[in-house]
Amino acid sequence: VQLEESGGGSVQPGGSLRLSCKVSGFKIDNFSMRWVRQPPGKGLEWVSTINAGYGTTKYADSVKDRFTITRDKFANTLYLQLNNLKIEDTGMYYCERPLGDFRGQGTQVTVSS
C-alpha cells in the first residue's frame, strides 16, 4: 500500500491549491478516505472524509464551503481542492485510509502575505 501526496505550495490569502493523493495497493472507492493536516507546532486535525461506495463527504467546520474532497476511481487518486485559503490553513496535509491506518508522507501548504 502506498499513498503519495502532491500539490502543496506557498500562496497568499485568498489563493487556491489542489492537493492530490495517488494511491496504489487498493481501490480508493472501496474504502473511506480522509485528509488531515498538522499546523506548525500542533497536532493532527481532521479536515475531510469521503466515504466508500457512494462517496458522501464531510468537512470540518473550519474548511466547510472552502475545501472540496473528491476522488477519481480510474486514476485511483484522492483530491482536495482548497479555495479562499487563510493563514490558519497552513500546515502539512496528509491523506489517510483509516482502516489499516495508512498515511502518506504529506505535502506542505503555506499561506502567507
Biopython code that builds the backbone (N, CA, C, O; Angstrom):
import numpy as np
from Bio.PDB.StructureBuilder import StructureBuilder

atoms = [
    (1, "VAL", "N", (0.843, -1.195, 0.000)),
    (1, "VAL", "CA", (0.000, 0.000, 0.000)),
    (1, "VAL", "C", (0.881, 1.250, 0.000)),
    (1, "VAL", "O", (1.818, 1.366, 0.791)),
    (2, "GLN", "N", (0.566, 2.177, -0.896)),
    (2, "GLN", "CA", (1.289, 3.456, -0.927)),
    (2, "GLN", "C", (0.314, 4.594, -1.168)),
    (2, "GLN", "O", (-0.602, 4.482, -1.982)),
    (3, "LEU", "N", (0.523, 5.703, -0.442)),
    (3, "LEU", "CA", (-0.233, 6.921, -0.634)),
    (3, "LEU", "C", (0.792, 8.035, -0.844)),
    (3, "LEU", "O", (1.680, 8.225, -0.013)),
    (4, "GLU", "N", (0.674, 8.760, -1.936)),
    (4, "GLU", "CA", (1.662, 9.784, -2.268)),
    (4, "GLU", "C", (0.967, 11.105, -2.549)),
    (4, "GLU", "O", (0.299, 11.258, -3.572)),
    (5, "GLU", "N", (1.126, 12.066, -1.631)),
    (5, "GLU", "CA", (0.517, 13.376, -1.786)),
    (5, "GLU", "C", (1.391, 14.294, -2.634)),
    (5, "GLU", "O", (2.612, 14.146, -2.688)),
    (6, "SER", "N", (0.740, 15.236, -3.287)),
    (6, "SER", "CA", (1.430, 16.277, -4.047)),
    (6, "SER", "C", (0.504, 17.467, -4.184)),
    (6, "SER", "O", (-0.677, 17.393, -3.841)),
    (7, "GLY", "N", (1.048, 18.571, -4.689)),
    (7, "GLY", "CA", (0.227, 19.736, -4.975)),
    (7, "GLY", "C", (0.322, 20.863, -3.974)),
    (7, "GLY", "O", (-0.264, 21.924, -4.189)),
    (8, "GLY", "N", (1.036, 20.666, -2.896)),
    (8, "GLY", "CA", (1.182, 21.740, -1.932)),
    (8, "GLY", "C", (2.027, 22.875, -2.481)),
    (8, "GLY", "O", (2.603, 22.771, -3.564)),
    (9, "GLY", "N", (2.093, 23.952, -1.725)),
    (9, "GLY", "CA", (2.885, 25.096, -2.148)),
    (9, "GLY", "C", (2.644, 26.284, -1.250)),
    (9, "GLY", "O", (2.012, 26.177, -0.199)),
    (10, "SER", "N", (3.161, 27.426, -1.686)),
    (10, "SER", "CA", (3.008, 28.680, -0.956)),
    (10, "SER", "C", (2.088, 29.608, -1.728)),
    (10, "SER", "O", (2.300, 29.860, -2.914)),
    (11, "VAL", "N", (1.064, 30.116, -1.052)),
    (11, "VAL", "CA", (0.102, 31.009, -1.693)),
    (11, "VAL", "C", (-0.229, 32.144, -0.738)),
    (11, "VAL", "O", (0.033, 32.073, 0.463)),
    (12, "GLN", "N", (-0.810, 33.189, -1.303)),
    (12, "GLN", "CA", (-1.290, 34.301, -0.494)),
    (12, "GLN", "C", (-2.704, 34.007, -0.008)),
    (12, "GLN", "O", (-3.405, 33.182, -0.593)),
    (13, "PRO", "N", (-3.122, 34.676, 1.055)),
    (13, "PRO", "CA", (-4.516, 34.509, 1.498)),
    (13, "PRO", "C", (-5.483, 34.769, 0.353)),
    (13, "PRO", "O", (-5.310, 35.697, -0.437)),
    (14, "GLY", "N", (-6.503, 33.928, 0.285)),
    (14, "GLY", "CA", (-7.464, 34.013, -0.805)),
    (14, "GLY", "C", (-7.125, 33.148, -1.997)),
    (14, "GLY", "O", (-7.940, 32.986, -2.905)),
    (15, "GLY", "N", (-5.929, 32.593, -2.000)),
    (15, "GLY", "CA", (-5.496, 31.763, -3.109)),
    (15, "GLY", "C", (-6.074, 30.360, -3.063)),
    (15, "GLY", "O", (-6.837, 30.010, -2.162)),
    (16, "SER", "N", (-5.696, 29.566, -4.052)),
    (16, "SER", "CA", (-6.207, 28.199, -4.182)),
    (16, "SER", "C", (-5.078, 27.226, -4.462)),
    (16, "SER", "O", (-4.047, 27.584, -5.031)),
    (17, "LEU", "N", (-5.296, 26.000, -4.052)),
    (17, "LEU", "CA", (-4.403, 24.887, -4.371)),
    (17, "LEU", "C", (-5.251, 23.645, -4.568)),
    (17, "LEU", "O", (-6.374, 23.554, -4.072)),
    (18, "ARG", "N", (-4.692, 22.685, -5.304)),
    (18, "ARG", "CA", (-5.349, 21.389, -5.440)),
    (18, "ARG", "C", (-4.359, 20.315, -5.027)),
    (18, "ARG", "O", (-3.324, 20.129, -5.667)),
    (19, "LEU", "N", (-4.677, 19.627, -3.978)),
    (19, "LEU", "CA", (-3.836, 18.538, -3.487)),
    (19, "LEU", "C", (-4.282, 17.225, -4.118)),
    (19, "LEU", "O", (-5.472, 16.996, -4.334)),
    (20, "SER", "N", (-3.317, 16.375, -4.405)),
    (20, "SER", "CA", (-3.585, 15.048, -4.948)),
    (20, "SER", "C", (-2.967, 13.993, -4.050)),
    (20, "SER", "O", (-1.957, 14.233, -3.390)),
    (21, "CYS", "N", (-3.584, 12.825, -4.034)),
    (21, "CYS", "CA", (-3.058, 11.684, -3.283)),
    (21, "CYS", "C", (-3.182, 10.457, -4.179)),
    (21, "CYS", "O", (-4.254, 9.864, -4.295)),
    (22, "LYS", "N", (-2.079, 10.090, -4.803)),
    (22, "LYS", "CA", (-2.065, 8.922, -5.683)),
    (22, "LYS", "C", (-1.930, 7.677, -4.822)),
    (22, "LYS", "O", (-1.021, 7.575, -3.998)),
    (23, "VAL", "N", (-2.845, 6.728, -5.019)),
    (23, "VAL", "CA", (-2.901, 5.538, -4.180)),
    (23, "VAL", "C", (-2.575, 4.301, -4.994)),
    (23, "VAL", "O", (-3.018, 4.171, -6.135)),
    (24, "SER", "N", (-1.818, 3.411, -4.427)),
    (24, "SER", "CA", (-1.581, 2.106, -5.021)),
    (24, "SER", "C", (-1.746, 1.037, -3.942)),
    (24, "SER", "O", (-1.493, 1.278, -2.762)),
    (25, "GLY", "N", (-2.173, -0.142, -4.371)),
    (25, "GLY", "CA", (-2.323, -1.249, -3.435)),
    (25, "GLY", "C", (-3.745, -1.557, -3.051)),
    (25, "GLY", "O", (-4.023, -2.628, -2.511)),
    (26, "PHE", "N", (-4.662, -0.633, -3.322)),
    (26, "PHE", "CA", (-6.079, -0.882, -3.086)),
    (26, "PHE", "C", (-6.882, 0.131, -3.896)),
    (26, "PHE", "O", (-6.355, 1.146, -4.351)),
    (27, "LYS", "N", (-8.169, -0.168, -4.066)),
    (27, "LYS", "CA", (-9.054, 0.725, -4.825)),
    (27, "LYS", "C", (-9.702, 1.712, -3.865)),
    (27, "LYS", "O", (-10.353, 1.316, -2.899)),
    (28, "ILE", "N", (-9.518, 3.003, -4.140)),
    (28, "ILE", "CA", (-9.918, 4.004, -3.160)),
    (28, "ILE", "C", (-11.430, 4.073, -2.976)),
    (28, "ILE", "O", (-11.894, 4.488, -1.914)),
    (29, "ASP", "N", (-12.212, 3.677, -3.981)),
    (29, "ASP", "CA", (-13.657, 3.782, -3.814)),
    (29, "ASP", "C", (-14.207, 2.652, -2.951)),
    (29, "ASP", "O", (-15.393, 2.655, -2.621)),
    (30, "ASN", "N", (-13.368, 1.684, -2.579)),
    (30, "ASN", "CA", (-13.800, 0.607, -1.689)),
    (30, "ASN", "C", (-13.602, 0.943, -0.216)),
    (30, "ASN", "O", (-14.016, 0.186, 0.662)),
    (31, "PHE", "N", (-12.963, 2.089, 0.052)),
    (31, "PHE", "CA", (-12.643, 2.452, 1.433)),
    (31, "PHE", "C", (-12.967, 3.928, 1.676)),
    (31, "PHE", "O", (-12.897, 4.751, 0.763)),
    (32, "SER", "N", (-13.319, 4.242, 2.906)),
    (32, "SER", "CA", (-13.388, 5.638, 3.301)),
    (32, "SER", "C", (-11.975, 6.196, 3.331)),
    (32, "SER", "O", (-11.040, 5.546, 3.797)),
    (33, "MET", "N", (-11.841, 7.416, 2.822)),
    (33, "MET", "CA", (-10.553, 8.093, 2.784)),
    (33, "MET", "C", (-10.714, 9.478, 3.403)),
    (33, "MET", "O", (-11.811, 10.037, 3.415)),
    (34, "ARG", "N", (-9.629, 10.021, 3.911)),
    (34, "ARG", "CA", (-9.751, 11.343, 4.522)),
    (34, "ARG", "C", (-8.464, 12.139, 4.350)),
    (34, "ARG", "O", (-7.396, 11.592, 4.075)),
    (35, "TRP", "N", (-8.604, 13.427, 4.518)),
    (35, "TRP", "CA", (-7.468, 14.336, 4.599)),
    (35, "TRP", "C", (-7.379, 14.853, 6.030)),
    (35, "TRP", "O", (-8.385, 15.191, 6.654)),
    (36, "VAL", "N", (-6.170, 14.902, 6.524)),
    (36, "VAL", "CA", (-5.895, 15.511, 7.814)),
    (36, "VAL", "C", (-4.748, 16.500, 7.613)),
    (36, "VAL", "O", (-4.043, 16.451, 6.606)),
    (37, "ARG", "N", (-4.572, 17.391, 8.579)),
    (37, "ARG", "CA", (-3.465, 18.349, 8.470)),
    (37, "ARG", "C", (-2.838, 18.570, 9.835)),
    (37, "ARG", "O", (-3.458, 18.334, 10.872)),
    (38, "GLN", "N", (-1.601, 19.027, 9.809)),
    (38, "GLN", "CA", (-0.892, 19.331, 11.041)),
    (38, "GLN", "C", (-0.339, 20.743, 10.952)),
    (38, "GLN", "O", (0.658, 20.971, 10.268)),
    (39, "PRO", "N", (-0.967, 21.693, 11.629)),
    (39, "PRO", "CA", (-0.438, 23.055, 11.657)),
    (39, "PRO", "C", (0.903, 23.085, 12.385)),
    (39, "PRO", "O", (1.196, 22.179, 13.165)),
    (40, "PRO", "N", (1.713, 24.095, 12.147)),
    (40, "PRO", "CA", (3.016, 24.172, 12.815)),
    (40, "PRO", "C", (2.865, 24.147, 14.331)),
    (40, "PRO", "O", (2.113, 24.939, 14.898)),
    (41, "GLY", "N", (3.573, 23.248, 14.977)),
    (41, "GLY", "CA", (3.567, 23.176, 16.429)),
    (41, "GLY", "C", (2.325, 22.578, 17.047)),
    (41, "GLY", "O", (2.165, 22.613, 18.267)),
    (42, "LYS", "N", (1.433, 22.025, 16.223)),
    (42, "LYS", "CA", (0.187, 21.478, 16.743)),
    (42, "LYS", "C", (0.013, 20.032, 16.311)),
    (42, "LYS", "O", (0.802, 19.516, 15.520)),
    (43, "GLY", "N", (-1.014, 19.383, 16.827)),
    (43, "GLY", "CA", (-1.286, 18.010, 16.474)),
    (43, "GLY", "C", (-2.097, 17.891, 15.193)),
    (43, "GLY", "O", (-2.501, 18.885, 14.588)),
    (44, "LEU", "N", (-2.323, 16.640, 14.800)),
    (44, "LEU", "CA", (-3.113, 16.386, 13.606)),
    (44, "LEU", "C", (-4.563, 16.799, 13.820)),
    (44, "LEU", "O", (-5.128, 16.609, 14.898)),
    (45, "GLU", "N", (-5.149, 17.363, 12.782)),
    (45, "GLU", "CA", (-6.569, 17.679, 12.835)),
    (45, "GLU", "C", (-7.260, 17.201, 11.559)),
    (45, "GLU", "O", (-6.734, 17.322, 10.453)),
    (46, "TRP", "N", (-8.439, 16.663, 11.758)),
    (46, "TRP", "CA", (-9.220, 16.136, 10.645)),
    (46, "TRP", "C", (-9.733, 17.283, 9.786)),
    (46, "TRP", "O", (-10.158, 18.318, 10.299)),
    (47, "VAL", "N", (-9.688, 17.081, 8.462)),
    (47, "VAL", "CA", (-10.144, 18.094, 7.522)),
    (47, "VAL", "C", (-11.407, 17.644, 6.790)),
    (47, "VAL", "O", (-12.406, 18.363, 6.755)),
    (48, "SER", "N", (-11.350, 16.426, 6.195)),
    (48, "SER", "CA", (-12.469, 15.998, 5.370)),
    (48, "SER", "C", (-12.409, 14.503, 5.145)),
    (48, "SER", "O", (-11.335, 13.902, 5.157)),
    (49, "THR", "N", (-13.575, 13.908, 4.940)),
    (49, "THR", "CA", (-13.714, 12.476, 4.659)),
    (49, "THR", "C", (-14.619, 12.273, 3.461)),
    (49, "THR", "O", (-15.601, 12.991, 3.273)),
    (50, "ILE", "N", (-14.272, 11.286, 2.657)),
    (50, "ILE", "CA", (-15.161, 10.812, 1.597)),
    (50, "ILE", "C", (-15.387, 9.326, 1.846)),
    (50, "ILE", "O", (-14.436, 8.549, 1.931)),
    (51, "ASN", "N", (-16.643, 8.942, 1.961)),
    (51, "ASN", "CA", (-16.955, 7.574, 2.329)),
    (51, "ASN", "C", (-16.875, 6.632, 1.142)),
    (51, "ASN", "O", (-16.953, 7.041, -0.016)),
    (52, "ALA", "N", (-16.716, 5.353, 1.471)),
    (52, "ALA", "CA", (-16.657, 4.326, 0.444)),
    (52, "ALA", "C", (-17.984, 4.252, -0.304)),
    (52, "ALA", "O", (-19.019, 4.726, 0.166)),
    (53, "GLY", "N", (-17.916, 3.646, -1.472)),
    (53, "GLY", "CA", (-19.128, 3.450, -2.246)),
    (53, "GLY", "C", (-19.676, 4.737, -2.821)),
    (53, "GLY", "O", (-19.083, 5.317, -3.730)),
    (54, "TYR", "N", (-20.796, 5.184, -2.304)),
    (54, "TYR", "CA", (-21.494, 6.341, -2.859)),
    (54, "TYR", "C", (-20.671, 7.621, -2.769)),
    (54, "TYR", "O", (-20.848, 8.528, -3.581)),
    (55, "GLY", "N", (-19.783, 7.702, -1.801)),
    (55, "GLY", "CA", (-18.879, 8.846, -1.727)),
    (55, "GLY", "C", (-19.423, 10.060, -1.023)),
    (55, "GLY", "O", (-19.098, 11.187, -1.396)),
    (56, "THR", "N", (-20.249, 9.856, -0.006)),
    (56, "THR", "CA", (-20.709, 11.013, 0.760)),
    (56, "THR", "C", (-19.524, 11.678, 1.440)),
    (56, "THR", "O", (-18.550, 11.016, 1.799)),
    (57, "THR", "N", (-19.611, 12.983, 1.612)),
    (57, "THR", "CA", (-18.481, 13.757, 2.116)),
    (57, "THR", "C", (-18.827, 14.495, 3.403)),
    (57, "THR", "O", (-19.985, 14.816, 3.669)),
    (58, "LYS", "N", (-17.800, 14.753, 4.184)),
    (58, "LYS", "CA", (-17.937, 15.511, 5.425)),
    (58, "LYS", "C", (-16.739, 16.452, 5.535)),
    (58, "LYS", "O", (-15.654, 16.165, 5.032)),
    (59, "TYR", "N", (-16.962, 17.573, 6.202)),
    (59, "TYR", "CA", (-15.909, 18.568, 6.342)),
    (59, "TYR", "C", (-15.870, 19.127, 7.752)),
    (59, "TYR", "O", (-16.894, 19.235, 8.427)),
    (60, "ALA", "N", (-14.679, 19.477, 8.180)),
    (60, "ALA", "CA", (-14.546, 20.218, 9.425)),
    (60, "ALA", "C", (-15.170, 21.595, 9.235)),
    (60, "ALA", "O", (-15.125, 22.153, 8.139)),
    (61, "ASP", "N", (-15.741, 22.136, 10.283)),
    (61, "ASP", "CA", (-16.390, 23.443, 10.187)),
    (61, "ASP", "C", (-15.437, 24.513, 9.675)),
    (61, "ASP", "O", (-15.853, 25.435, 8.973)),
    (62, "SER", "N", (-14.164, 24.392, 10.023)),
    (62, "SER", "CA", (-13.183, 25.415, 9.660)),
    (62, "SER", "C", (-12.899, 25.484, 8.159)),
    (62, "SER", "O", (-12.370, 26.481, 7.668)),
    (63, "VAL", "N", (-13.256, 24.412, 7.430)),
    (63, "VAL", "CA", (-12.958, 24.389, 5.987)),
    (63, "VAL", "C", (-14.214, 24.269, 5.135)),
    (63, "VAL", "O", (-14.145, 24.338, 3.908)),
    (64, "LYS", "N", (-15.349, 24.091, 5.778)),
    (64, "LYS", "CA", (-16.598, 23.902, 5.045)),
    (64, "LYS", "C", (-16.845, 25.084, 4.118)),
    (64, "LYS", "O", (-16.619, 26.235, 4.491)),
    (65, "ASP", "N", (-17.303, 24.796, 2.925)),
    (65, "ASP", "CA", (-17.596, 25.787, 1.884)),
    (65, "ASP", "C", (-16.354, 26.374, 1.241)),
    (65, "ASP", "O", (-16.465, 27.227, 0.360)),
    (66, "ARG", "N", (-15.166, 25.936, 1.661)),
    (66, "ARG", "CA", (-13.923, 26.394, 1.026)),
    (66, "ARG", "C", (-13.137, 25.236, 0.415)),
    (66, "ARG", "O", (-12.481, 25.400, -0.613)),
    (67, "PHE", "N", (-13.205, 24.077, 1.044)),
    (67, "PHE", "CA", (-12.468, 22.905, 0.563)),
    (67, "PHE", "C", (-13.449, 21.896, -0.020)),
    (67, "PHE", "O", (-14.599, 21.813, 0.411)),
    (68, "THR", "N", (-12.982, 21.125, -1.009)),
    (68, "THR", "CA", (-13.808, 20.085, -1.614)),
    (68, "THR", "C", (-12.979, 18.821, -1.792)),
    (68, "THR", "O", (-11.914, 18.846, -2.409)),
    (69, "ILE", "N", (-13.476, 17.721, -1.247)),
    (69, "ILE", "CA", (-12.819, 16.426, -1.402)),
    (69, "ILE", "C", (-13.507, 15.655, -2.524)),
    (69, "ILE", "O", (-14.734, 15.592, -2.593)),
    (70, "THR", "N", (-12.692, 15.073, -3.399)),
    (70, "THR", "CA", (-13.207, 14.259, -4.489)),
    (70, "THR", "C", (-12.267, 13.079, -4.710)),
    (70, "THR", "O", (-11.187, 13.009, -4.123)),
    (71, "ARG", "N", (-12.685, 12.177, -5.546)),
    (71, "ARG", "CA", (-11.827, 11.040, -5.898)),
    (71, "ARG", "C", (-12.075, 10.671, -7.352)),
    (71, "ARG", "O", (-13.156, 10.899, -7.896)),
    (72, "ASP", "N", (-11.065, 10.105, -7.957)),
    (72, "ASP", "CA", (-11.147, 9.588, -9.324)),
    (72, "ASP", "C", (-10.810, 8.107, -9.232)),
    (72, "ASP", "O", (-9.652, 7.737, -9.040)),
    (73, "LYS", "N", (-11.828, 7.260, -9.370)),
    (73, "LYS", "CA", (-11.581, 5.834, -9.176)),
    (73, "LYS", "C", (-10.752, 5.242, -10.306)),
    (73, "LYS", "O", (-10.096, 4.218, -10.114)),
    (74, "PHE", "N", (-10.768, 5.864, -11.476)),
    (74, "PHE", "CA", (-9.985, 5.346, -12.598)),
    (74, "PHE", "C", (-8.505, 5.675, -12.417)),
    (74, "PHE", "O", (-7.637, 4.858, -12.726)),
    (75, "ALA", "N", (-8.226, 6.879, -11.913)),
    (75, "ALA", "CA", (-6.847, 7.255, -11.614)),
    (75, "ALA", "C", (-6.422, 6.766, -10.231)),
    (75, "ALA", "O", (-5.253, 6.857, -9.858)),
    (76, "ASN", "N", (-7.391, 6.248, -9.479)),
    (76, "ASN", "CA", (-7.151, 5.811, -8.096)),
    (76, "ASN", "C", (-6.466, 6.914, -7.286)),
    (76, "ASN", "O", (-5.478, 6.689, -6.587)),
    (77, "THR", "N", (-7.027, 8.099, -7.412)),
    (77, "THR", "CA", (-6.434, 9.277, -6.791)),
    (77, "THR", "C", (-7.492, 10.062, -6.015)),
    (77, "THR", "O", (-8.622, 10.246, -6.467)),
    (78, "LEU", "N", (-7.086, 10.509, -4.850)),
    (78, "LEU", "CA", (-7.917, 11.351, -3.981)),
    (78, "LEU", "C", (-7.465, 12.794, -4.155)),
    (78, "LEU", "O", (-6.274, 13.058, -4.326)),
    (79, "TYR", "N", (-8.405, 13.723, -4.114)),
    (79, "TYR", "CA", (-8.085, 15.132, -4.283)),
    (79, "TYR", "C", (-8.661, 15.958, -3.139)),
    (79, "TYR", "O", (-9.621, 15.565, -2.476)),
    (80, "LEU", "N", (-8.040, 17.114, -2.932)),
    (80, "LEU", "CA", (-8.606, 18.120, -2.037)),
    (80, "LEU", "C", (-8.388, 19.479, -2.684)),
    (80, "LEU", "O", (-7.257, 19.950, -2.807)),
    (81, "GLN", "N", (-9.487, 20.101, -3.094)),
    (81, "GLN", "CA", (-9.439, 21.452, -3.651)),
    (81, "GLN", "C", (-9.538, 22.441, -2.502)),
    (81, "GLN", "O", (-10.485, 22.407, -1.717)),
    (82, "LEU", "N", (-8.560, 23.316, -2.415)),
    (82, "LEU", "CA", (-8.503, 24.305, -1.347)),
    (82, "LEU", "C", (-8.714, 25.693, -1.959)),
    (82, "LEU", "O", (-7.873, 26.168, -2.723)),
    (83, "ASN", "N", (-9.815, 26.331, -1.632)),
    (83, "ASN", "CA", (-10.121, 27.675, -2.137)),
    (83, "ASN", "C", (-10.187, 28.666, -0.982)),
    (83, "ASN", "O", (-10.380, 28.296, 0.176)),
    (84, "ASN", "N", (-10.022, 29.938, -1.337)),
    (84, "ASN", "CA", (-10.105, 31.009, -0.343)),
    (84, "ASN", "C", (-9.251, 30.679, 0.883)),
    (84, "ASN", "O", (-9.718, 30.724, 2.021)),
    (85, "LEU", "N", (-8.001, 30.351, 0.618)),
    (85, "LEU", "CA", (-7.115, 29.907, 1.697)),
    (85, "LEU", "C", (-6.854, 31.017, 2.707)),
    (85, "LEU", "O", (-6.767, 32.196, 2.367)),
    (86, "LYS", "N", (-6.735, 30.594, 3.956)),
    (86, "LYS", "CA", (-6.467, 31.505, 5.063)),
    (86, "LYS", "C", (-5.120, 31.154, 5.690)),
    (86, "LYS", "O", (-4.627, 30.038, 5.526)),
    (87, "ILE", "N", (-4.537, 32.093, 6.397)),
    (87, "ILE", "CA", (-3.244, 31.855, 7.032)),
    (87, "ILE", "C", (-3.319, 30.648, 7.955)),
    (87, "ILE", "O", (-2.361, 29.882, 8.055)),
    (88, "GLU", "N", (-4.445, 30.472, 8.626)),
    (88, "GLU", "CA", (-4.587, 29.350, 9.561)),
    (88, "GLU", "C", (-4.738, 27.989, 8.870)),
    (88, "GLU", "O", (-4.801, 26.959, 9.542)),
    (89, "ASP", "N", (-4.797, 27.978, 7.530)),
    (89, "ASP", "CA", (-4.796, 26.712, 6.798)),
    (89, "ASP", "C", (-3.381, 26.165, 6.606)),
    (89, "ASP", "O", (-3.210, 25.053, 6.106)),
    (90, "THR", "N", (-2.392, 26.919, 6.990)),
    (90, "THR", "CA", (-1.001, 26.487, 6.849)),
    (90, "THR", "C", (-0.759, 25.205, 7.623)),
    (90, "THR", "O", (-1.202, 25.057, 8.763)),
    (91, "GLY", "N", (-0.046, 24.272, 6.984)),
    (91, "GLY", "CA", (0.293, 23.024, 7.660)),
    (91, "GLY", "C", (0.688, 21.953, 6.669)),
    (91, "GLY", "O", (0.679, 22.159, 5.455)),
    (92, "MET", "N", (1.034, 20.808, 7.219)),
    (92, "MET", "CA", (1.329, 19.635, 6.396)),
    (92, "MET", "C", (0.026, 18.871, 6.227)),
    (92, "MET", "O", (-0.658, 18.557, 7.201)),
    (93, "TYR", "N", (-0.301, 18.581, 4.987)),
    (93, "TYR", "CA", (-1.546, 17.879, 4.677)),
    (93, "TYR", "C", (-1.240, 16.434, 4.300)),
    (93, "TYR", "O", (-0.350, 16.159, 3.495)),
    (94, "TYR", "N", (-1.998, 15.519, 4.899)),
    (94, "TYR", "CA", (-1.820, 14.091, 4.673)),
    (94, "TYR", "C", (-3.126, 13.461, 4.204)),
    (94, "TYR", "O", (-4.204, 13.841, 4.661)),
    (95, "CYS", "N", (-3.025, 12.498, 3.292)),
    (95, "CYS", "CA", (-4.192, 11.664, 3.008)),
    (95, "CYS", "C", (-4.042, 10.371, 3.794)),
    (95, "CYS", "O", (-2.934, 9.882, 4.019)),
    (96, "GLU", "N", (-5.174, 9.834, 4.201)),
    (96, "GLU", "CA", (-5.178, 8.638, 5.040)),
    (96, "GLU", "C", (-6.261, 7.668, 4.615)),
    (96, "GLU", "O", (-7.314, 8.063, 4.113)),
    (97, "ARG", "N", (-5.985, 6.402, 4.825)),
    (97, "ARG", "CA", (-7.021, 5.385, 4.837)),
    (97, "ARG", "C", (-7.141, 4.920, 6.283)),
    (97, "ARG", "O", (-6.274, 4.203, 6.782)),
    (98, "PRO", "N", (-8.205, 5.324, 6.947)),
    (98, "PRO", "CA", (-8.327, 4.997, 8.366)),
    (98, "PRO", "C", (-8.257, 3.499, 8.662)),
    (98, "PRO", "O", (-7.643, 3.093, 9.649)),
    (99, "LEU", "N", (-8.877, 2.679, 7.821)),
    (99, "LEU", "CA", (-8.845, 1.235, 8.032)),
    (99, "LEU", "C", (-7.454, 0.733, 7.684)),
    (99, "LEU", "O", (-7.046, 0.751, 6.523)),
    (100, "GLY", "N", (-6.752, 0.298, 8.675)),
    (100, "GLY", "CA", (-5.380, -0.130, 8.473)),
    (100, "GLY", "C", (-4.372, 0.947, 8.797)),
    (100, "GLY", "O", (-3.168, 0.691, 8.832)),
    (101, "ASP", "N", (-4.867, 2.170, 9.036)),
    (101, "ASP", "CA", (-4.005, 3.264, 9.494)),
    (101, "ASP", "C", (-2.900, 3.595, 8.492)),
    (101, "ASP", "O", (-1.731, 3.698, 8.861)),
    (102, "PHE", "N", (-3.273, 3.758, 7.234)),
    (102, "PHE", "CA", (-2.297, 4.115, 6.208)),
    (102, "PHE", "C", (-2.298, 5.619, 5.983)),
    (102, "PHE", "O", (-3.352, 6.252, 5.937)),
    (103, "ARG", "N", (-1.103, 6.183, 5.842)),
    (103, "ARG", "CA", (-0.952, 7.620, 5.635)),
    (103, "ARG", "C", (0.214, 7.890, 4.714)),
    (103, "ARG", "O", (1.217, 7.177, 4.748)),
    (104, "GLY", "N", (0.090, 8.922, 3.886)),
    (104, "GLY", "CA", (1.174, 9.317, 3.004)),
    (104, "GLY", "C", (2.228, 10.125, 3.736)),
    (104, "GLY", "O", (2.183, 10.272, 4.957)),
    (105, "GLN", "N", (3.185, 10.652, 2.966)),
    (105, "GLN", "CA", (4.295, 11.402, 3.555)),
    (105, "GLN", "C", (3.948, 12.871, 3.755)),
    (105, "GLN", "O", (4.654, 13.587, 4.465)),
    (106, "GLY", "N", (2.873, 13.318, 3.137)),
    (106, "GLY", "CA", (2.404, 14.667, 3.332)),
    (106, "GLY", "C", (2.872, 15.640, 2.275)),
    (106, "GLY", "O", (3.862, 15.404, 1.583)),
    (107, "THR", "N", (2.137, 16.748, 2.158)),
    (107, "THR", "CA", (2.519, 17.847, 1.276)),
    (107, "THR", "C", (2.266, 19.155, 2.023)),
    (107, "THR", "O", (1.228, 19.323, 2.664)),
    (108, "GLN", "N", (3.220, 20.074, 1.934)),
    (108, "GLN", "CA", (3.168, 21.298, 2.737)),
    (108, "GLN", "C", (2.343, 22.378, 2.044)),
    (108, "GLN", "O", (2.522, 22.661, 0.859)),
    (109, "VAL", "N", (1.441, 22.968, 2.813)),
    (109, "VAL", "CA", (0.675, 24.126, 2.357)),
    (109, "VAL", "C", (1.039, 25.308, 3.252)),
    (109, "VAL", "O", (0.910, 25.239, 4.474)),
    (110, "THR", "N", (1.493, 26.383, 2.633)),
    (110, "THR", "CA", (1.846, 27.589, 3.372)),
    (110, "THR", "C", (1.064, 28.768, 2.813)),
    (110, "THR", "O", (1.138, 29.077, 1.624)),
    (111, "VAL", "N", (0.318, 29.415, 3.690)),
    (111, "VAL", "CA", (-0.481, 30.579, 3.305)),
    (111, "VAL", "C", (0.069, 31.786, 4.062)),
    (111, "VAL", "O", (0.013, 31.841, 5.290)),
    (112, "SER", "N", (0.597, 32.743, 3.317)),
    (112, "SER", "CA", (1.166, 33.924, 3.963)),
    (112, "SER", "C", (1.092, 35.109, 3.015)),
    (112, "SER", "O", (1.050, 34.956, 1.794)),
    (113, "SER", "N", (1.078, 36.298, 3.614)),
    (113, "SER", "CA", (1.039, 37.519, 2.815)),
    (113, "SER", "C", (2.427, 38.117, 2.697)),
    (113, "SER", "O", (2.601, 39.155, 2.059)),
]
sb = StructureBuilder()
sb.init_structure("model")
sb.init_model(0)
sb.init_chain("A")
sb.init_seg("    ")
for serial, (resi, resn, name, xyz) in enumerate(atoms, 1):
    if name == "N":
        sb.init_residue(resn, " ", resi, " ")
    sb.init_atom(name, np.array(xyz, "f"), 0.0, 1.0, " ", f" {name:<3s}", serial, name[0])
structure = sb.get_structure()
